Each structure stands twice: as C-alpha cells, then as structure tokens.
Amino acid sequence: NLWDTNVAPTLVLTQRGARREFQAELRDRGVEVVEFDFLNPGVAADYLAQRGCLRLLWECGGTLAAPAVSDLVIHKVMSFIAPKLIGGEDAPTPLNSLGFVEMTQSLNLADVIYKQVGVDLLTTGYLPCSGGLAHLATEA
C-alpha cells in the first residue's frame, strides 16, 4: 500500500491548501506532507535534491510529463507503446504540448533501446539535456 509508512517512509508534495481533508488523513497515517505555494516538476526536483534524492521516477501521464520535460528534470524516458489506437481531442496522450509545431523541433532520444514486453513495446532513451547514457554514467 502506497500510504503504509511501516513499509517505507512516504513523502507527498502538494499545492498549498489542496485537499486539506486528504492531507490530514495522510498525516494521521504518518505520511510527511509538504505544501508549496506553487508546485511544478522543477520545484519538486529541486526540493527533493536538497533532501538528498538524486534519482526520481516520474510515473505520469501527459499532463505532468510535458512540464517535467520542459523543466529539464527528466533525463531517461521509458515509454510503452501498446498495439491499440485511440483518438480525439479528449484522448489520453503520453506527452501534452511542449509548444512545438514542426517535426524539426522534436526532441530526439539518444541511446535508444527497444524491448518487447508482452504485446507492448518498451522504448528507452535519453533526452538531449541528459548528455546521453555515457555522460550520465560518469555522473553516477
């Protein structure tokens, strides 16, 4: 269970004043809740780095993924592609708008690896801001 602090300490970052009752419930369970006046992926990554967290897993949809990419807090991308089609303006997307309008503006992944997982395809690669796998290995 995500909120079972007997298994592991749990930290929740949230916007100040958001879901007060839920915050109180989490605190009652021993979860550390930290509120921010303005919370975005860059603020979260900076705060966690100050606390000694140097690796983060952003398991998210397109709404959080786009600002995390824009804030340069994502270096490694692991994306599953399923053999399913869905469309329309309200359809879920793995990455919301980055403001790009042409393919020449796209972010090309480096050191890309493909792996079949069941019927899905896992694509793993590194964003340009990371310097690629070799650079990250020297930083570790």
Backbone as a ProteinNet text record, in pm:
[ID]
protein_1_A
[PRIMARY]
NLWDTNVAPTLVLTQRGARREFQAELRDRGVEVVEFDFLNPGVAADYLAQRGCLRLLWECGGTLAAPAVSDLVIHKVMSFIAPKLIGGEDAPTPLNSLGFVEMTQSLNLADVIYKQVGVDLLTTGYLPCSGGLAHLATEA
[TERTIARY]
84	0	88.7	58.1	136.4	147.2	44.3	42.3	86	134.4	178.6	321.7	336.6	469.5	548.3	486.5	561.5	650.1	610.7	688.5	802.9	772.9	873.8	822.7	914.4	870.1	805.8	701.9	630.4	623.8	652.3	653.6	559.1	472.1	380.5	406.2	429.5	443.1	312.5	259.9	130.6	123.8	25.4	-0.7	-63.2	-22.9	-74.8	-228	-290.8	-435.4	-512.6	-445.1	-514.6	-559.8	-682.4	-739.3	-700.4	-734.6	-697.4	-734.2	-856.7	-900.9	-812.7	-777.5	-691.8	-551.9	-502.4	-372.1	-373.7	-479.3	-490.6	-492.7	-565.1	-570.9	-431.4	-357.5	-222.8	-131.5	-138.4	-54.8	-86.8	-215.7	-256.7	-195.5	-166	-105.5	47.2	102.8	247.7	315.7	236.6	292.2	337.4	456.9	504.4	446.1	372.1	309.8	376.7	428.8	494.5	416.4	375.5	296.8	385.1	354.6	425	324.2	365.5	278.6	255.2	359.8	350	431.2	367.4	434.5	437.1	556.1	573.3	688.2	714.2	819.9	957.5	991.3	1120.9	1133.3	1028.3	1026.4	1037.8	962.7	966.5	1106.1	1167	1300.6	1403.8	1396.5	1490.2	1476	1352	1327.5	1381.2	1351.3	1395.9	1548	1611.8	1758.3	1818	1756.2	1803.1	1793.1	1698.7	1681.2	1765.2	1846.1	1935.8	1882.9	1767.1	1709.8	1768	1851.6	1915.9	1857.1	1770.9	1701.2	1552.6	1473.5	1329	1262.5	1151.7	1069	944.6	927.4	806	715.6	627.5	529.6	406	383.3	280.6	221.6	118.3	57.6	107.8	45.8	91	84.5	-9.3	-25.2	97.1	154	273.4	401	397.9	518.7	569.3	480.6	524.3	596.1	541.6	617.7	745.9	747.7	870.8	979.7	942.6	1038.9	1082.8	988.7	1020.6	1110.9	1091.5	1172.7	1307.6	1335.5	1461.9	1489	1383.7	1402.7	1389.6	1361.5	1358.6	1479	1554	1670.8	1648.4	1596.2	1572.9	1423.3	1387.1	1246.7	1225.8	1123.1	1080.7	933.5	904.1	769.3	717.7	598.9	535.8	443.2	451.8	362.2	281.3	150.3	61	-0.4	-31.8	-94.6	-243.5	-273	-410.4	-416.2	-529.1	-547.6	-662.9	-642.7	-747.2	-723.3	-827.9	-808.7	-909.3	-891.4	-981.7	-914.3	-972.8	-915.5	-907.8	-999.7	-1002	-931.4	-867.5	-799.5	-672.4	-637	-513.2	-391.5	-289.8	-167.4	-48.1	59.5	175.2	249.6	230.4	301.5	215	168.5	92	183.2	132.6	204	331.5	436.7	561.8	572.3	469.4	469.3	533.9	573.3	634.8	525.9	553.9	456.4	512.6	643.1	704.2	791	802.5	884.2	1031	1077.1	1216.1	1242.9	1137.5	1152.3	1150.1	1123.8	1107.4	1234.9	1219	1331.8	1368.1	1486	1530.8	1596.9	1554.1	1615.3	1747.8	1842.5	1972.8	1982.1	2071.3	2096.9	1966.5	1887.6	1754.4	1764.2	1683.8	1673.1	1524.7	1493.6	1356.1	1347.8	1240.9	1222.4	1074.1	1043.5	904	871.8	761.4	713.3	569.3	547.8	415	383.4	268.9	233.4	277.6	328.5	369.6	516	552.7	690	741.2	848.7	910.4	1023.8	1015.4	1120.6	1190.8	1321.3	1400.8	1504.9	1518.2	1618	1641.5	1733.9	1776.5	1751.8	1696.5	1670.5	1802.1	1803.5	1926.7	1987.8	1905.6	1958.3	2041.8	2026.5	2099.2	2242.6	2269.6	2401.4	2415.7	2309.9	2311	2360.3	2353.5	2387	2532.2	2625.1	2766.8	2792.9	2733.2	2751.3	2690.4	2571.4	2506	2585.2	2647.6	2727.4	2847	2906.5	3019.8	2976.1	2847.7	2794.7	2756.8	2735.4	2685.6	2790.1
-117.8	0	124.3	216.5	338.4	419.7	418.6	502.6	428.7	306.7	228.8	267.3	355.5	404.7	303.1	188.9	80.4	9.6	16.4	-44.9	46.6	174.3	272.7	412.1	503.8	641.1	696.4	776.1	829.9	981.4	1046.2	1191.4	1232.9	1329.3	1382.6	1532.2	1576.9	1718.8	1764.7	1878.6	1924.8	2077.3	2126.8	2270.1	2312.5	2426.6	2474.4	2482.1	2421.1	2426.8	2322	2241.8	2141.3	2023.6	1983.8	1864.5	1850.7	1950.1	1956.9	1829.9	1778.6	1659.9	1539.4	1524.5	1413.1	1429.9	1554.5	1580.2	1538.5	1573.1	1538	1386.6	1318.2	1172	1111.5	1165.9	1115.9	1140.5	1259.6	1290.5	1197.8	1166.5	1072.9	934.4	899.4	769	773.6	890.1	902.1	950.3	989.1	1039.6	1184.1	1216.7	1354.6	1430.2	1535.7	1616.9	1753.8	1795.3	1925	2007.7	2127.2	2215.4	2324.1	2359.7	2464.9	2567.7	2693.7	2796.9	2771.1	2730.2	2695.3	2569.2	2466	2336.9	2298.5	2272.1	2218.7	2118.3	2044	1942.3	1997.9	2117.7	2176.5	2205.4	2261.1	2290.1	2159.6	2058.4	1929.3	1867.5	1868	1809	1883.9	2016.9	2095.7	2063.8	2056.8	2027.1	1887.8	1791.2	1654.8	1642.1	1715.8	1715.1	1771.8	1876.4	1933.4	1832.3	1739.8	1635.7	1511.9	1516.7	1405.1	1306.3	1332.8	1244.7	1284.2	1200.3	1235.1	1161.4	1063.9	992.3	990.5	1026.7	1031.1	949.2	888	818.9	903.2	954.3	1028.7	932	865.7	779.5	865	906.5	1007.8	1001.3	1077.9	1094.4	1221.5	1258.3	1371	1505.8	1520.9	1648.9	1682.2	1585.3	1607.9	1588.7	1499.4	1470.4	1592.5	1669	1784.5	1889.2	1933.4	2030.3	1971.6	1841.6	1779.8	1781.2	1756.6	1765.2	1910.5	2003.2	2146.1	2198	2148	2190.3	2118.9	2032.7	1958.8	1867.9	1812.7	1722.1	1575.3	1551.2	1414.3	1395.3	1290.8	1259.2	1129.8	1029.8	899.2	881	837.5	814	665.4	612	473.5	481.8	451.8	469.2	338.5	299	179.2	217.8	144	161.4	33	46	-69.5	-77.2	-197.3	-211.2	-178.2	-54.7	-7.5	133	170.2	304.8	372.8	499.4	582	721.8	794.9	926.7	1027.6	1149.3	1257.1	1356.7	1475.1	1581.9	1546.4	1464.3	1429.3	1298.7	1237.3	1110	1130.7	1032.3	1045.7	1045.6	1118.5	1127.5	1112.6	1051.1	1034.9	1165	1265.6	1392	1505.4	1591	1707.3	1805.2	1919.1	2012.8	2068.6	2066.5	2134	2265.3	2294.9	2417.3	2402.4	2280.9	2258	2245.2	2295.2	2286.3	2214.5	2187.4	2119.3	2003.9	1901.3	1785.4	1822.9	1928.8	1971.2	2023.8	2052.2	2098.4	1983	1863	1749.5	1720.4	1656.8	1615.7	1471.8	1452.2	1319.3	1249	1127.2	1047.9	990.2	975.7	916	780.1	696.1	563.3	484.6	479.3	418.3	265.8	203.8	57.7	22.5	-80.1	-128.3	-268.4	-296.6	-429.4	-464	-581.2	-625.1	-677.3	-630	-672.3	-717	-848.4	-898.9	-853.6	-790.4	-739.3	-593.8	-531.5	-391.4	-377.8	-256.8	-226.2	-119.2	-151.2	-56.3	13.9	145.8	227.3	301.8	285.4	353.6	438.9	563.4	652.6	771.2	856.4	969.5	1100.3	1197.8	1329.3	1404.2	1498.5	1573.3	1641.6	1690	1760.4	1669.6	1537.5	1444.3	1422.4	1449.5	1419.6	1273.9	1196.9	1056.4	965.3	835.7	733.3	742.4	764.6	770	884.6	999.8	1114.6	1087.2	1028.9	1001.4	899.6	803.4	701.5	765.9	868.5	934.4	1020	1060.2	1141.9	1057.3	927.4	840.3	813.8
0	0	0	-85	-101.6	27.1	108.4	227.6	353	342.4	457.8	492.8	589.3	626	707.8	741.9	805.8	703.1	577	469	427.3	412	372.1	406.9	438	461.1	334.5	351.5	236.5	247.1	135.7	126.5	14.8	42.2	-57.7	-71.3	-194.1	-223.5	-285.7	-239.6	-287.8	-288.8	-360.5	-365.8	-232.5	-180.5	-52.7	-56.8	43.9	57.4	-19.8	-100.2	-181.5	-94.8	-109.8	-47.3	99.5	176.1	318.1	395.9	374.7	448.7	415.5	288.4	248.3	307.4	310.3	371.7	518.5	589.4	731.4	749.4	661.2	666.6	644.9	548.2	523.1	642.4	697.9	814.9	931.6	950.2	1056	1035.1	910.8	879.5	884	917.2	927	800.6	701.5	576.1	596.6	546.7	552.5	433.4	459.3	354.8	355.7	240.6	227.8	126.9	169	82.8	21.5	-101.9	-174.9	-225.1	-229.4	-286.2	-433.7	-503.1	-645.3	-666.8	-716	-732.9	-879.3	-929.6	-1064.7	-1057.9	-1164.2	-1158.6	-1121.7	-1169.5	-1136	-987.4	-927.8	-783.8	-705.3	-746.1	-677.7	-685.5	-803.4	-820.4	-737	-734.8	-654.9	-505.9	-458.9	-318	-282.9	-366.1	-338	-345.4	-435.9	-443.6	-313.9	-258.7	-132.1	-18.6	-31.3	70.8	42.1	-65.6	-95.5	-196.5	-253.6	-356.3	-491.3	-547.6	-673.3	-792.7	-767.5	-875.5	-844.6	-944.4	-928.5	-1037	-1003.8	-1101.9	-1121.4	-1242.4	-1276.6	-1350.9	-1279.1	-1344.1	-1362	-1486.7	-1506.5	-1646.5	-1664.3	-1795.5	-1860.1	-1969.2	-2048.7	-1979.2	-1884.6	-1816.2	-1731.7	-1663.8	-1582.7	-1664.2	-1762.4	-1840.5	-1916.6	-1978.7	-2059.1	-1974.8	-1860.7	-1781.8	-1722.8	-1693.8	-1642.7	-1749.5	-1874.1	-1984.8	-2002.6	-2000.4	-2016.7	-1905.6	-1783.8	-1669.2	-1663.9	-1761.8	-1773.2	-1653.6	-1594.4	-1481.4	-1522	-1648.2	-1699.9	-1790	-1763.5	-1845.8	-1922.8	-1853.7	-1915.5	-1936.6	-2056	-2090	-2110.8	-2045.8	-2068.6	-2107.1	-2230.6	-2282.4	-2340.8	-2297.7	-2351.9	-2465.9	-2573	-2686.3	-2697.8	-2687.8	-2694.3	-2833.5	-2879.6	-3011	-3005.4	-2965.9	-2953.9	-3009.4	-3063.6	-3116.3	-3043.7	-3011.6	-2953.1	-3009.2	-3031.5	-3091.5	-3042.5	-3086.4	-3049.5	-2958.5	-2950.4	-2869.1	-2721.9	-2671.7	-2530.1	-2499.9	-2599.1	-2579.1	-2496.6	-2412.8	-2335.2	-2427.2	-2385.3	-2463.1	-2370.1	-2413.3	-2324.1	-2296.6	-2381.9	-2364.7	-2416.9	-2326.1	-2370.2	-2441.5	-2477	-2562.8	-2500.5	-2579	-2544.5	-2621.6	-2701	-2779.8	-2916	-2950.8	-3081.1	-3186.7	-3307	-3415.4	-3538.1	-3539.7	-3653.4	-3604.9	-3686.2	-3650.8	-3630.7	-3695.3	-3678.9	-3537.4	-3461.4	-3323.3	-3223.3	-3270	-3179.9	-3102.1	-2986.9	-2904.7	-2942.6	-2995.5	-3035.5	-2918	-2890.4	-2784.6	-2833.2	-2740.2	-2770.7	-2702.9	-2753	-2693.2	-2675.5	-2779.7	-2773.5	-2776.4	-2690.6	-2684.4	-2693	-2769.9	-2783.3	-2724.9	-2652.7	-2594.1	-2595	-2641.8	-2638.6	-2499.4	-2442.5	-2311.9	-2331.1	-2338.3	-2373.2	-2514.4	-2532.3	-2665.3	-2684	-2576.3	-2581.9	-2622.8	-2663.4	-2698.6	-2602	-2529.8	-2438.5	-2512.2	-2519.6	-2579.6	-2467.3	-2457.1	-2355.9	-2425.6	-2384.1	-2441.9	-2351.1	-2391.9	-2309.6	-2382.9	-2310.3	-2368.5	-2390.2	-2484.5	-2514.4	-2391.1	-2298.1	-2180	-2091.2	-2104.3	-2018.5	-2064.5	-2189.8	-2244.9	-2285.1	-2269	-2309.5	-2198.2	-2224	-2125.7	-2079.1	-2171.5	-2133.3	-2035.7	-2060.6	-1971.5	-1833.5	-1831	-1703.6	-1622.8	-1690.4	-1620.8	-1550	-1608.6	-1544.2	-1427.5	-1425.3	-1316.3	-1194.2	-1213.5	-1105.5	-999.7
[MASK]
++++++++++++++++++++++++++++++++++++++++++++++++++++++++++++++++++++++++++++++++++++++++++++++++++++++++++++++++++++++++++++++++++++++++++++

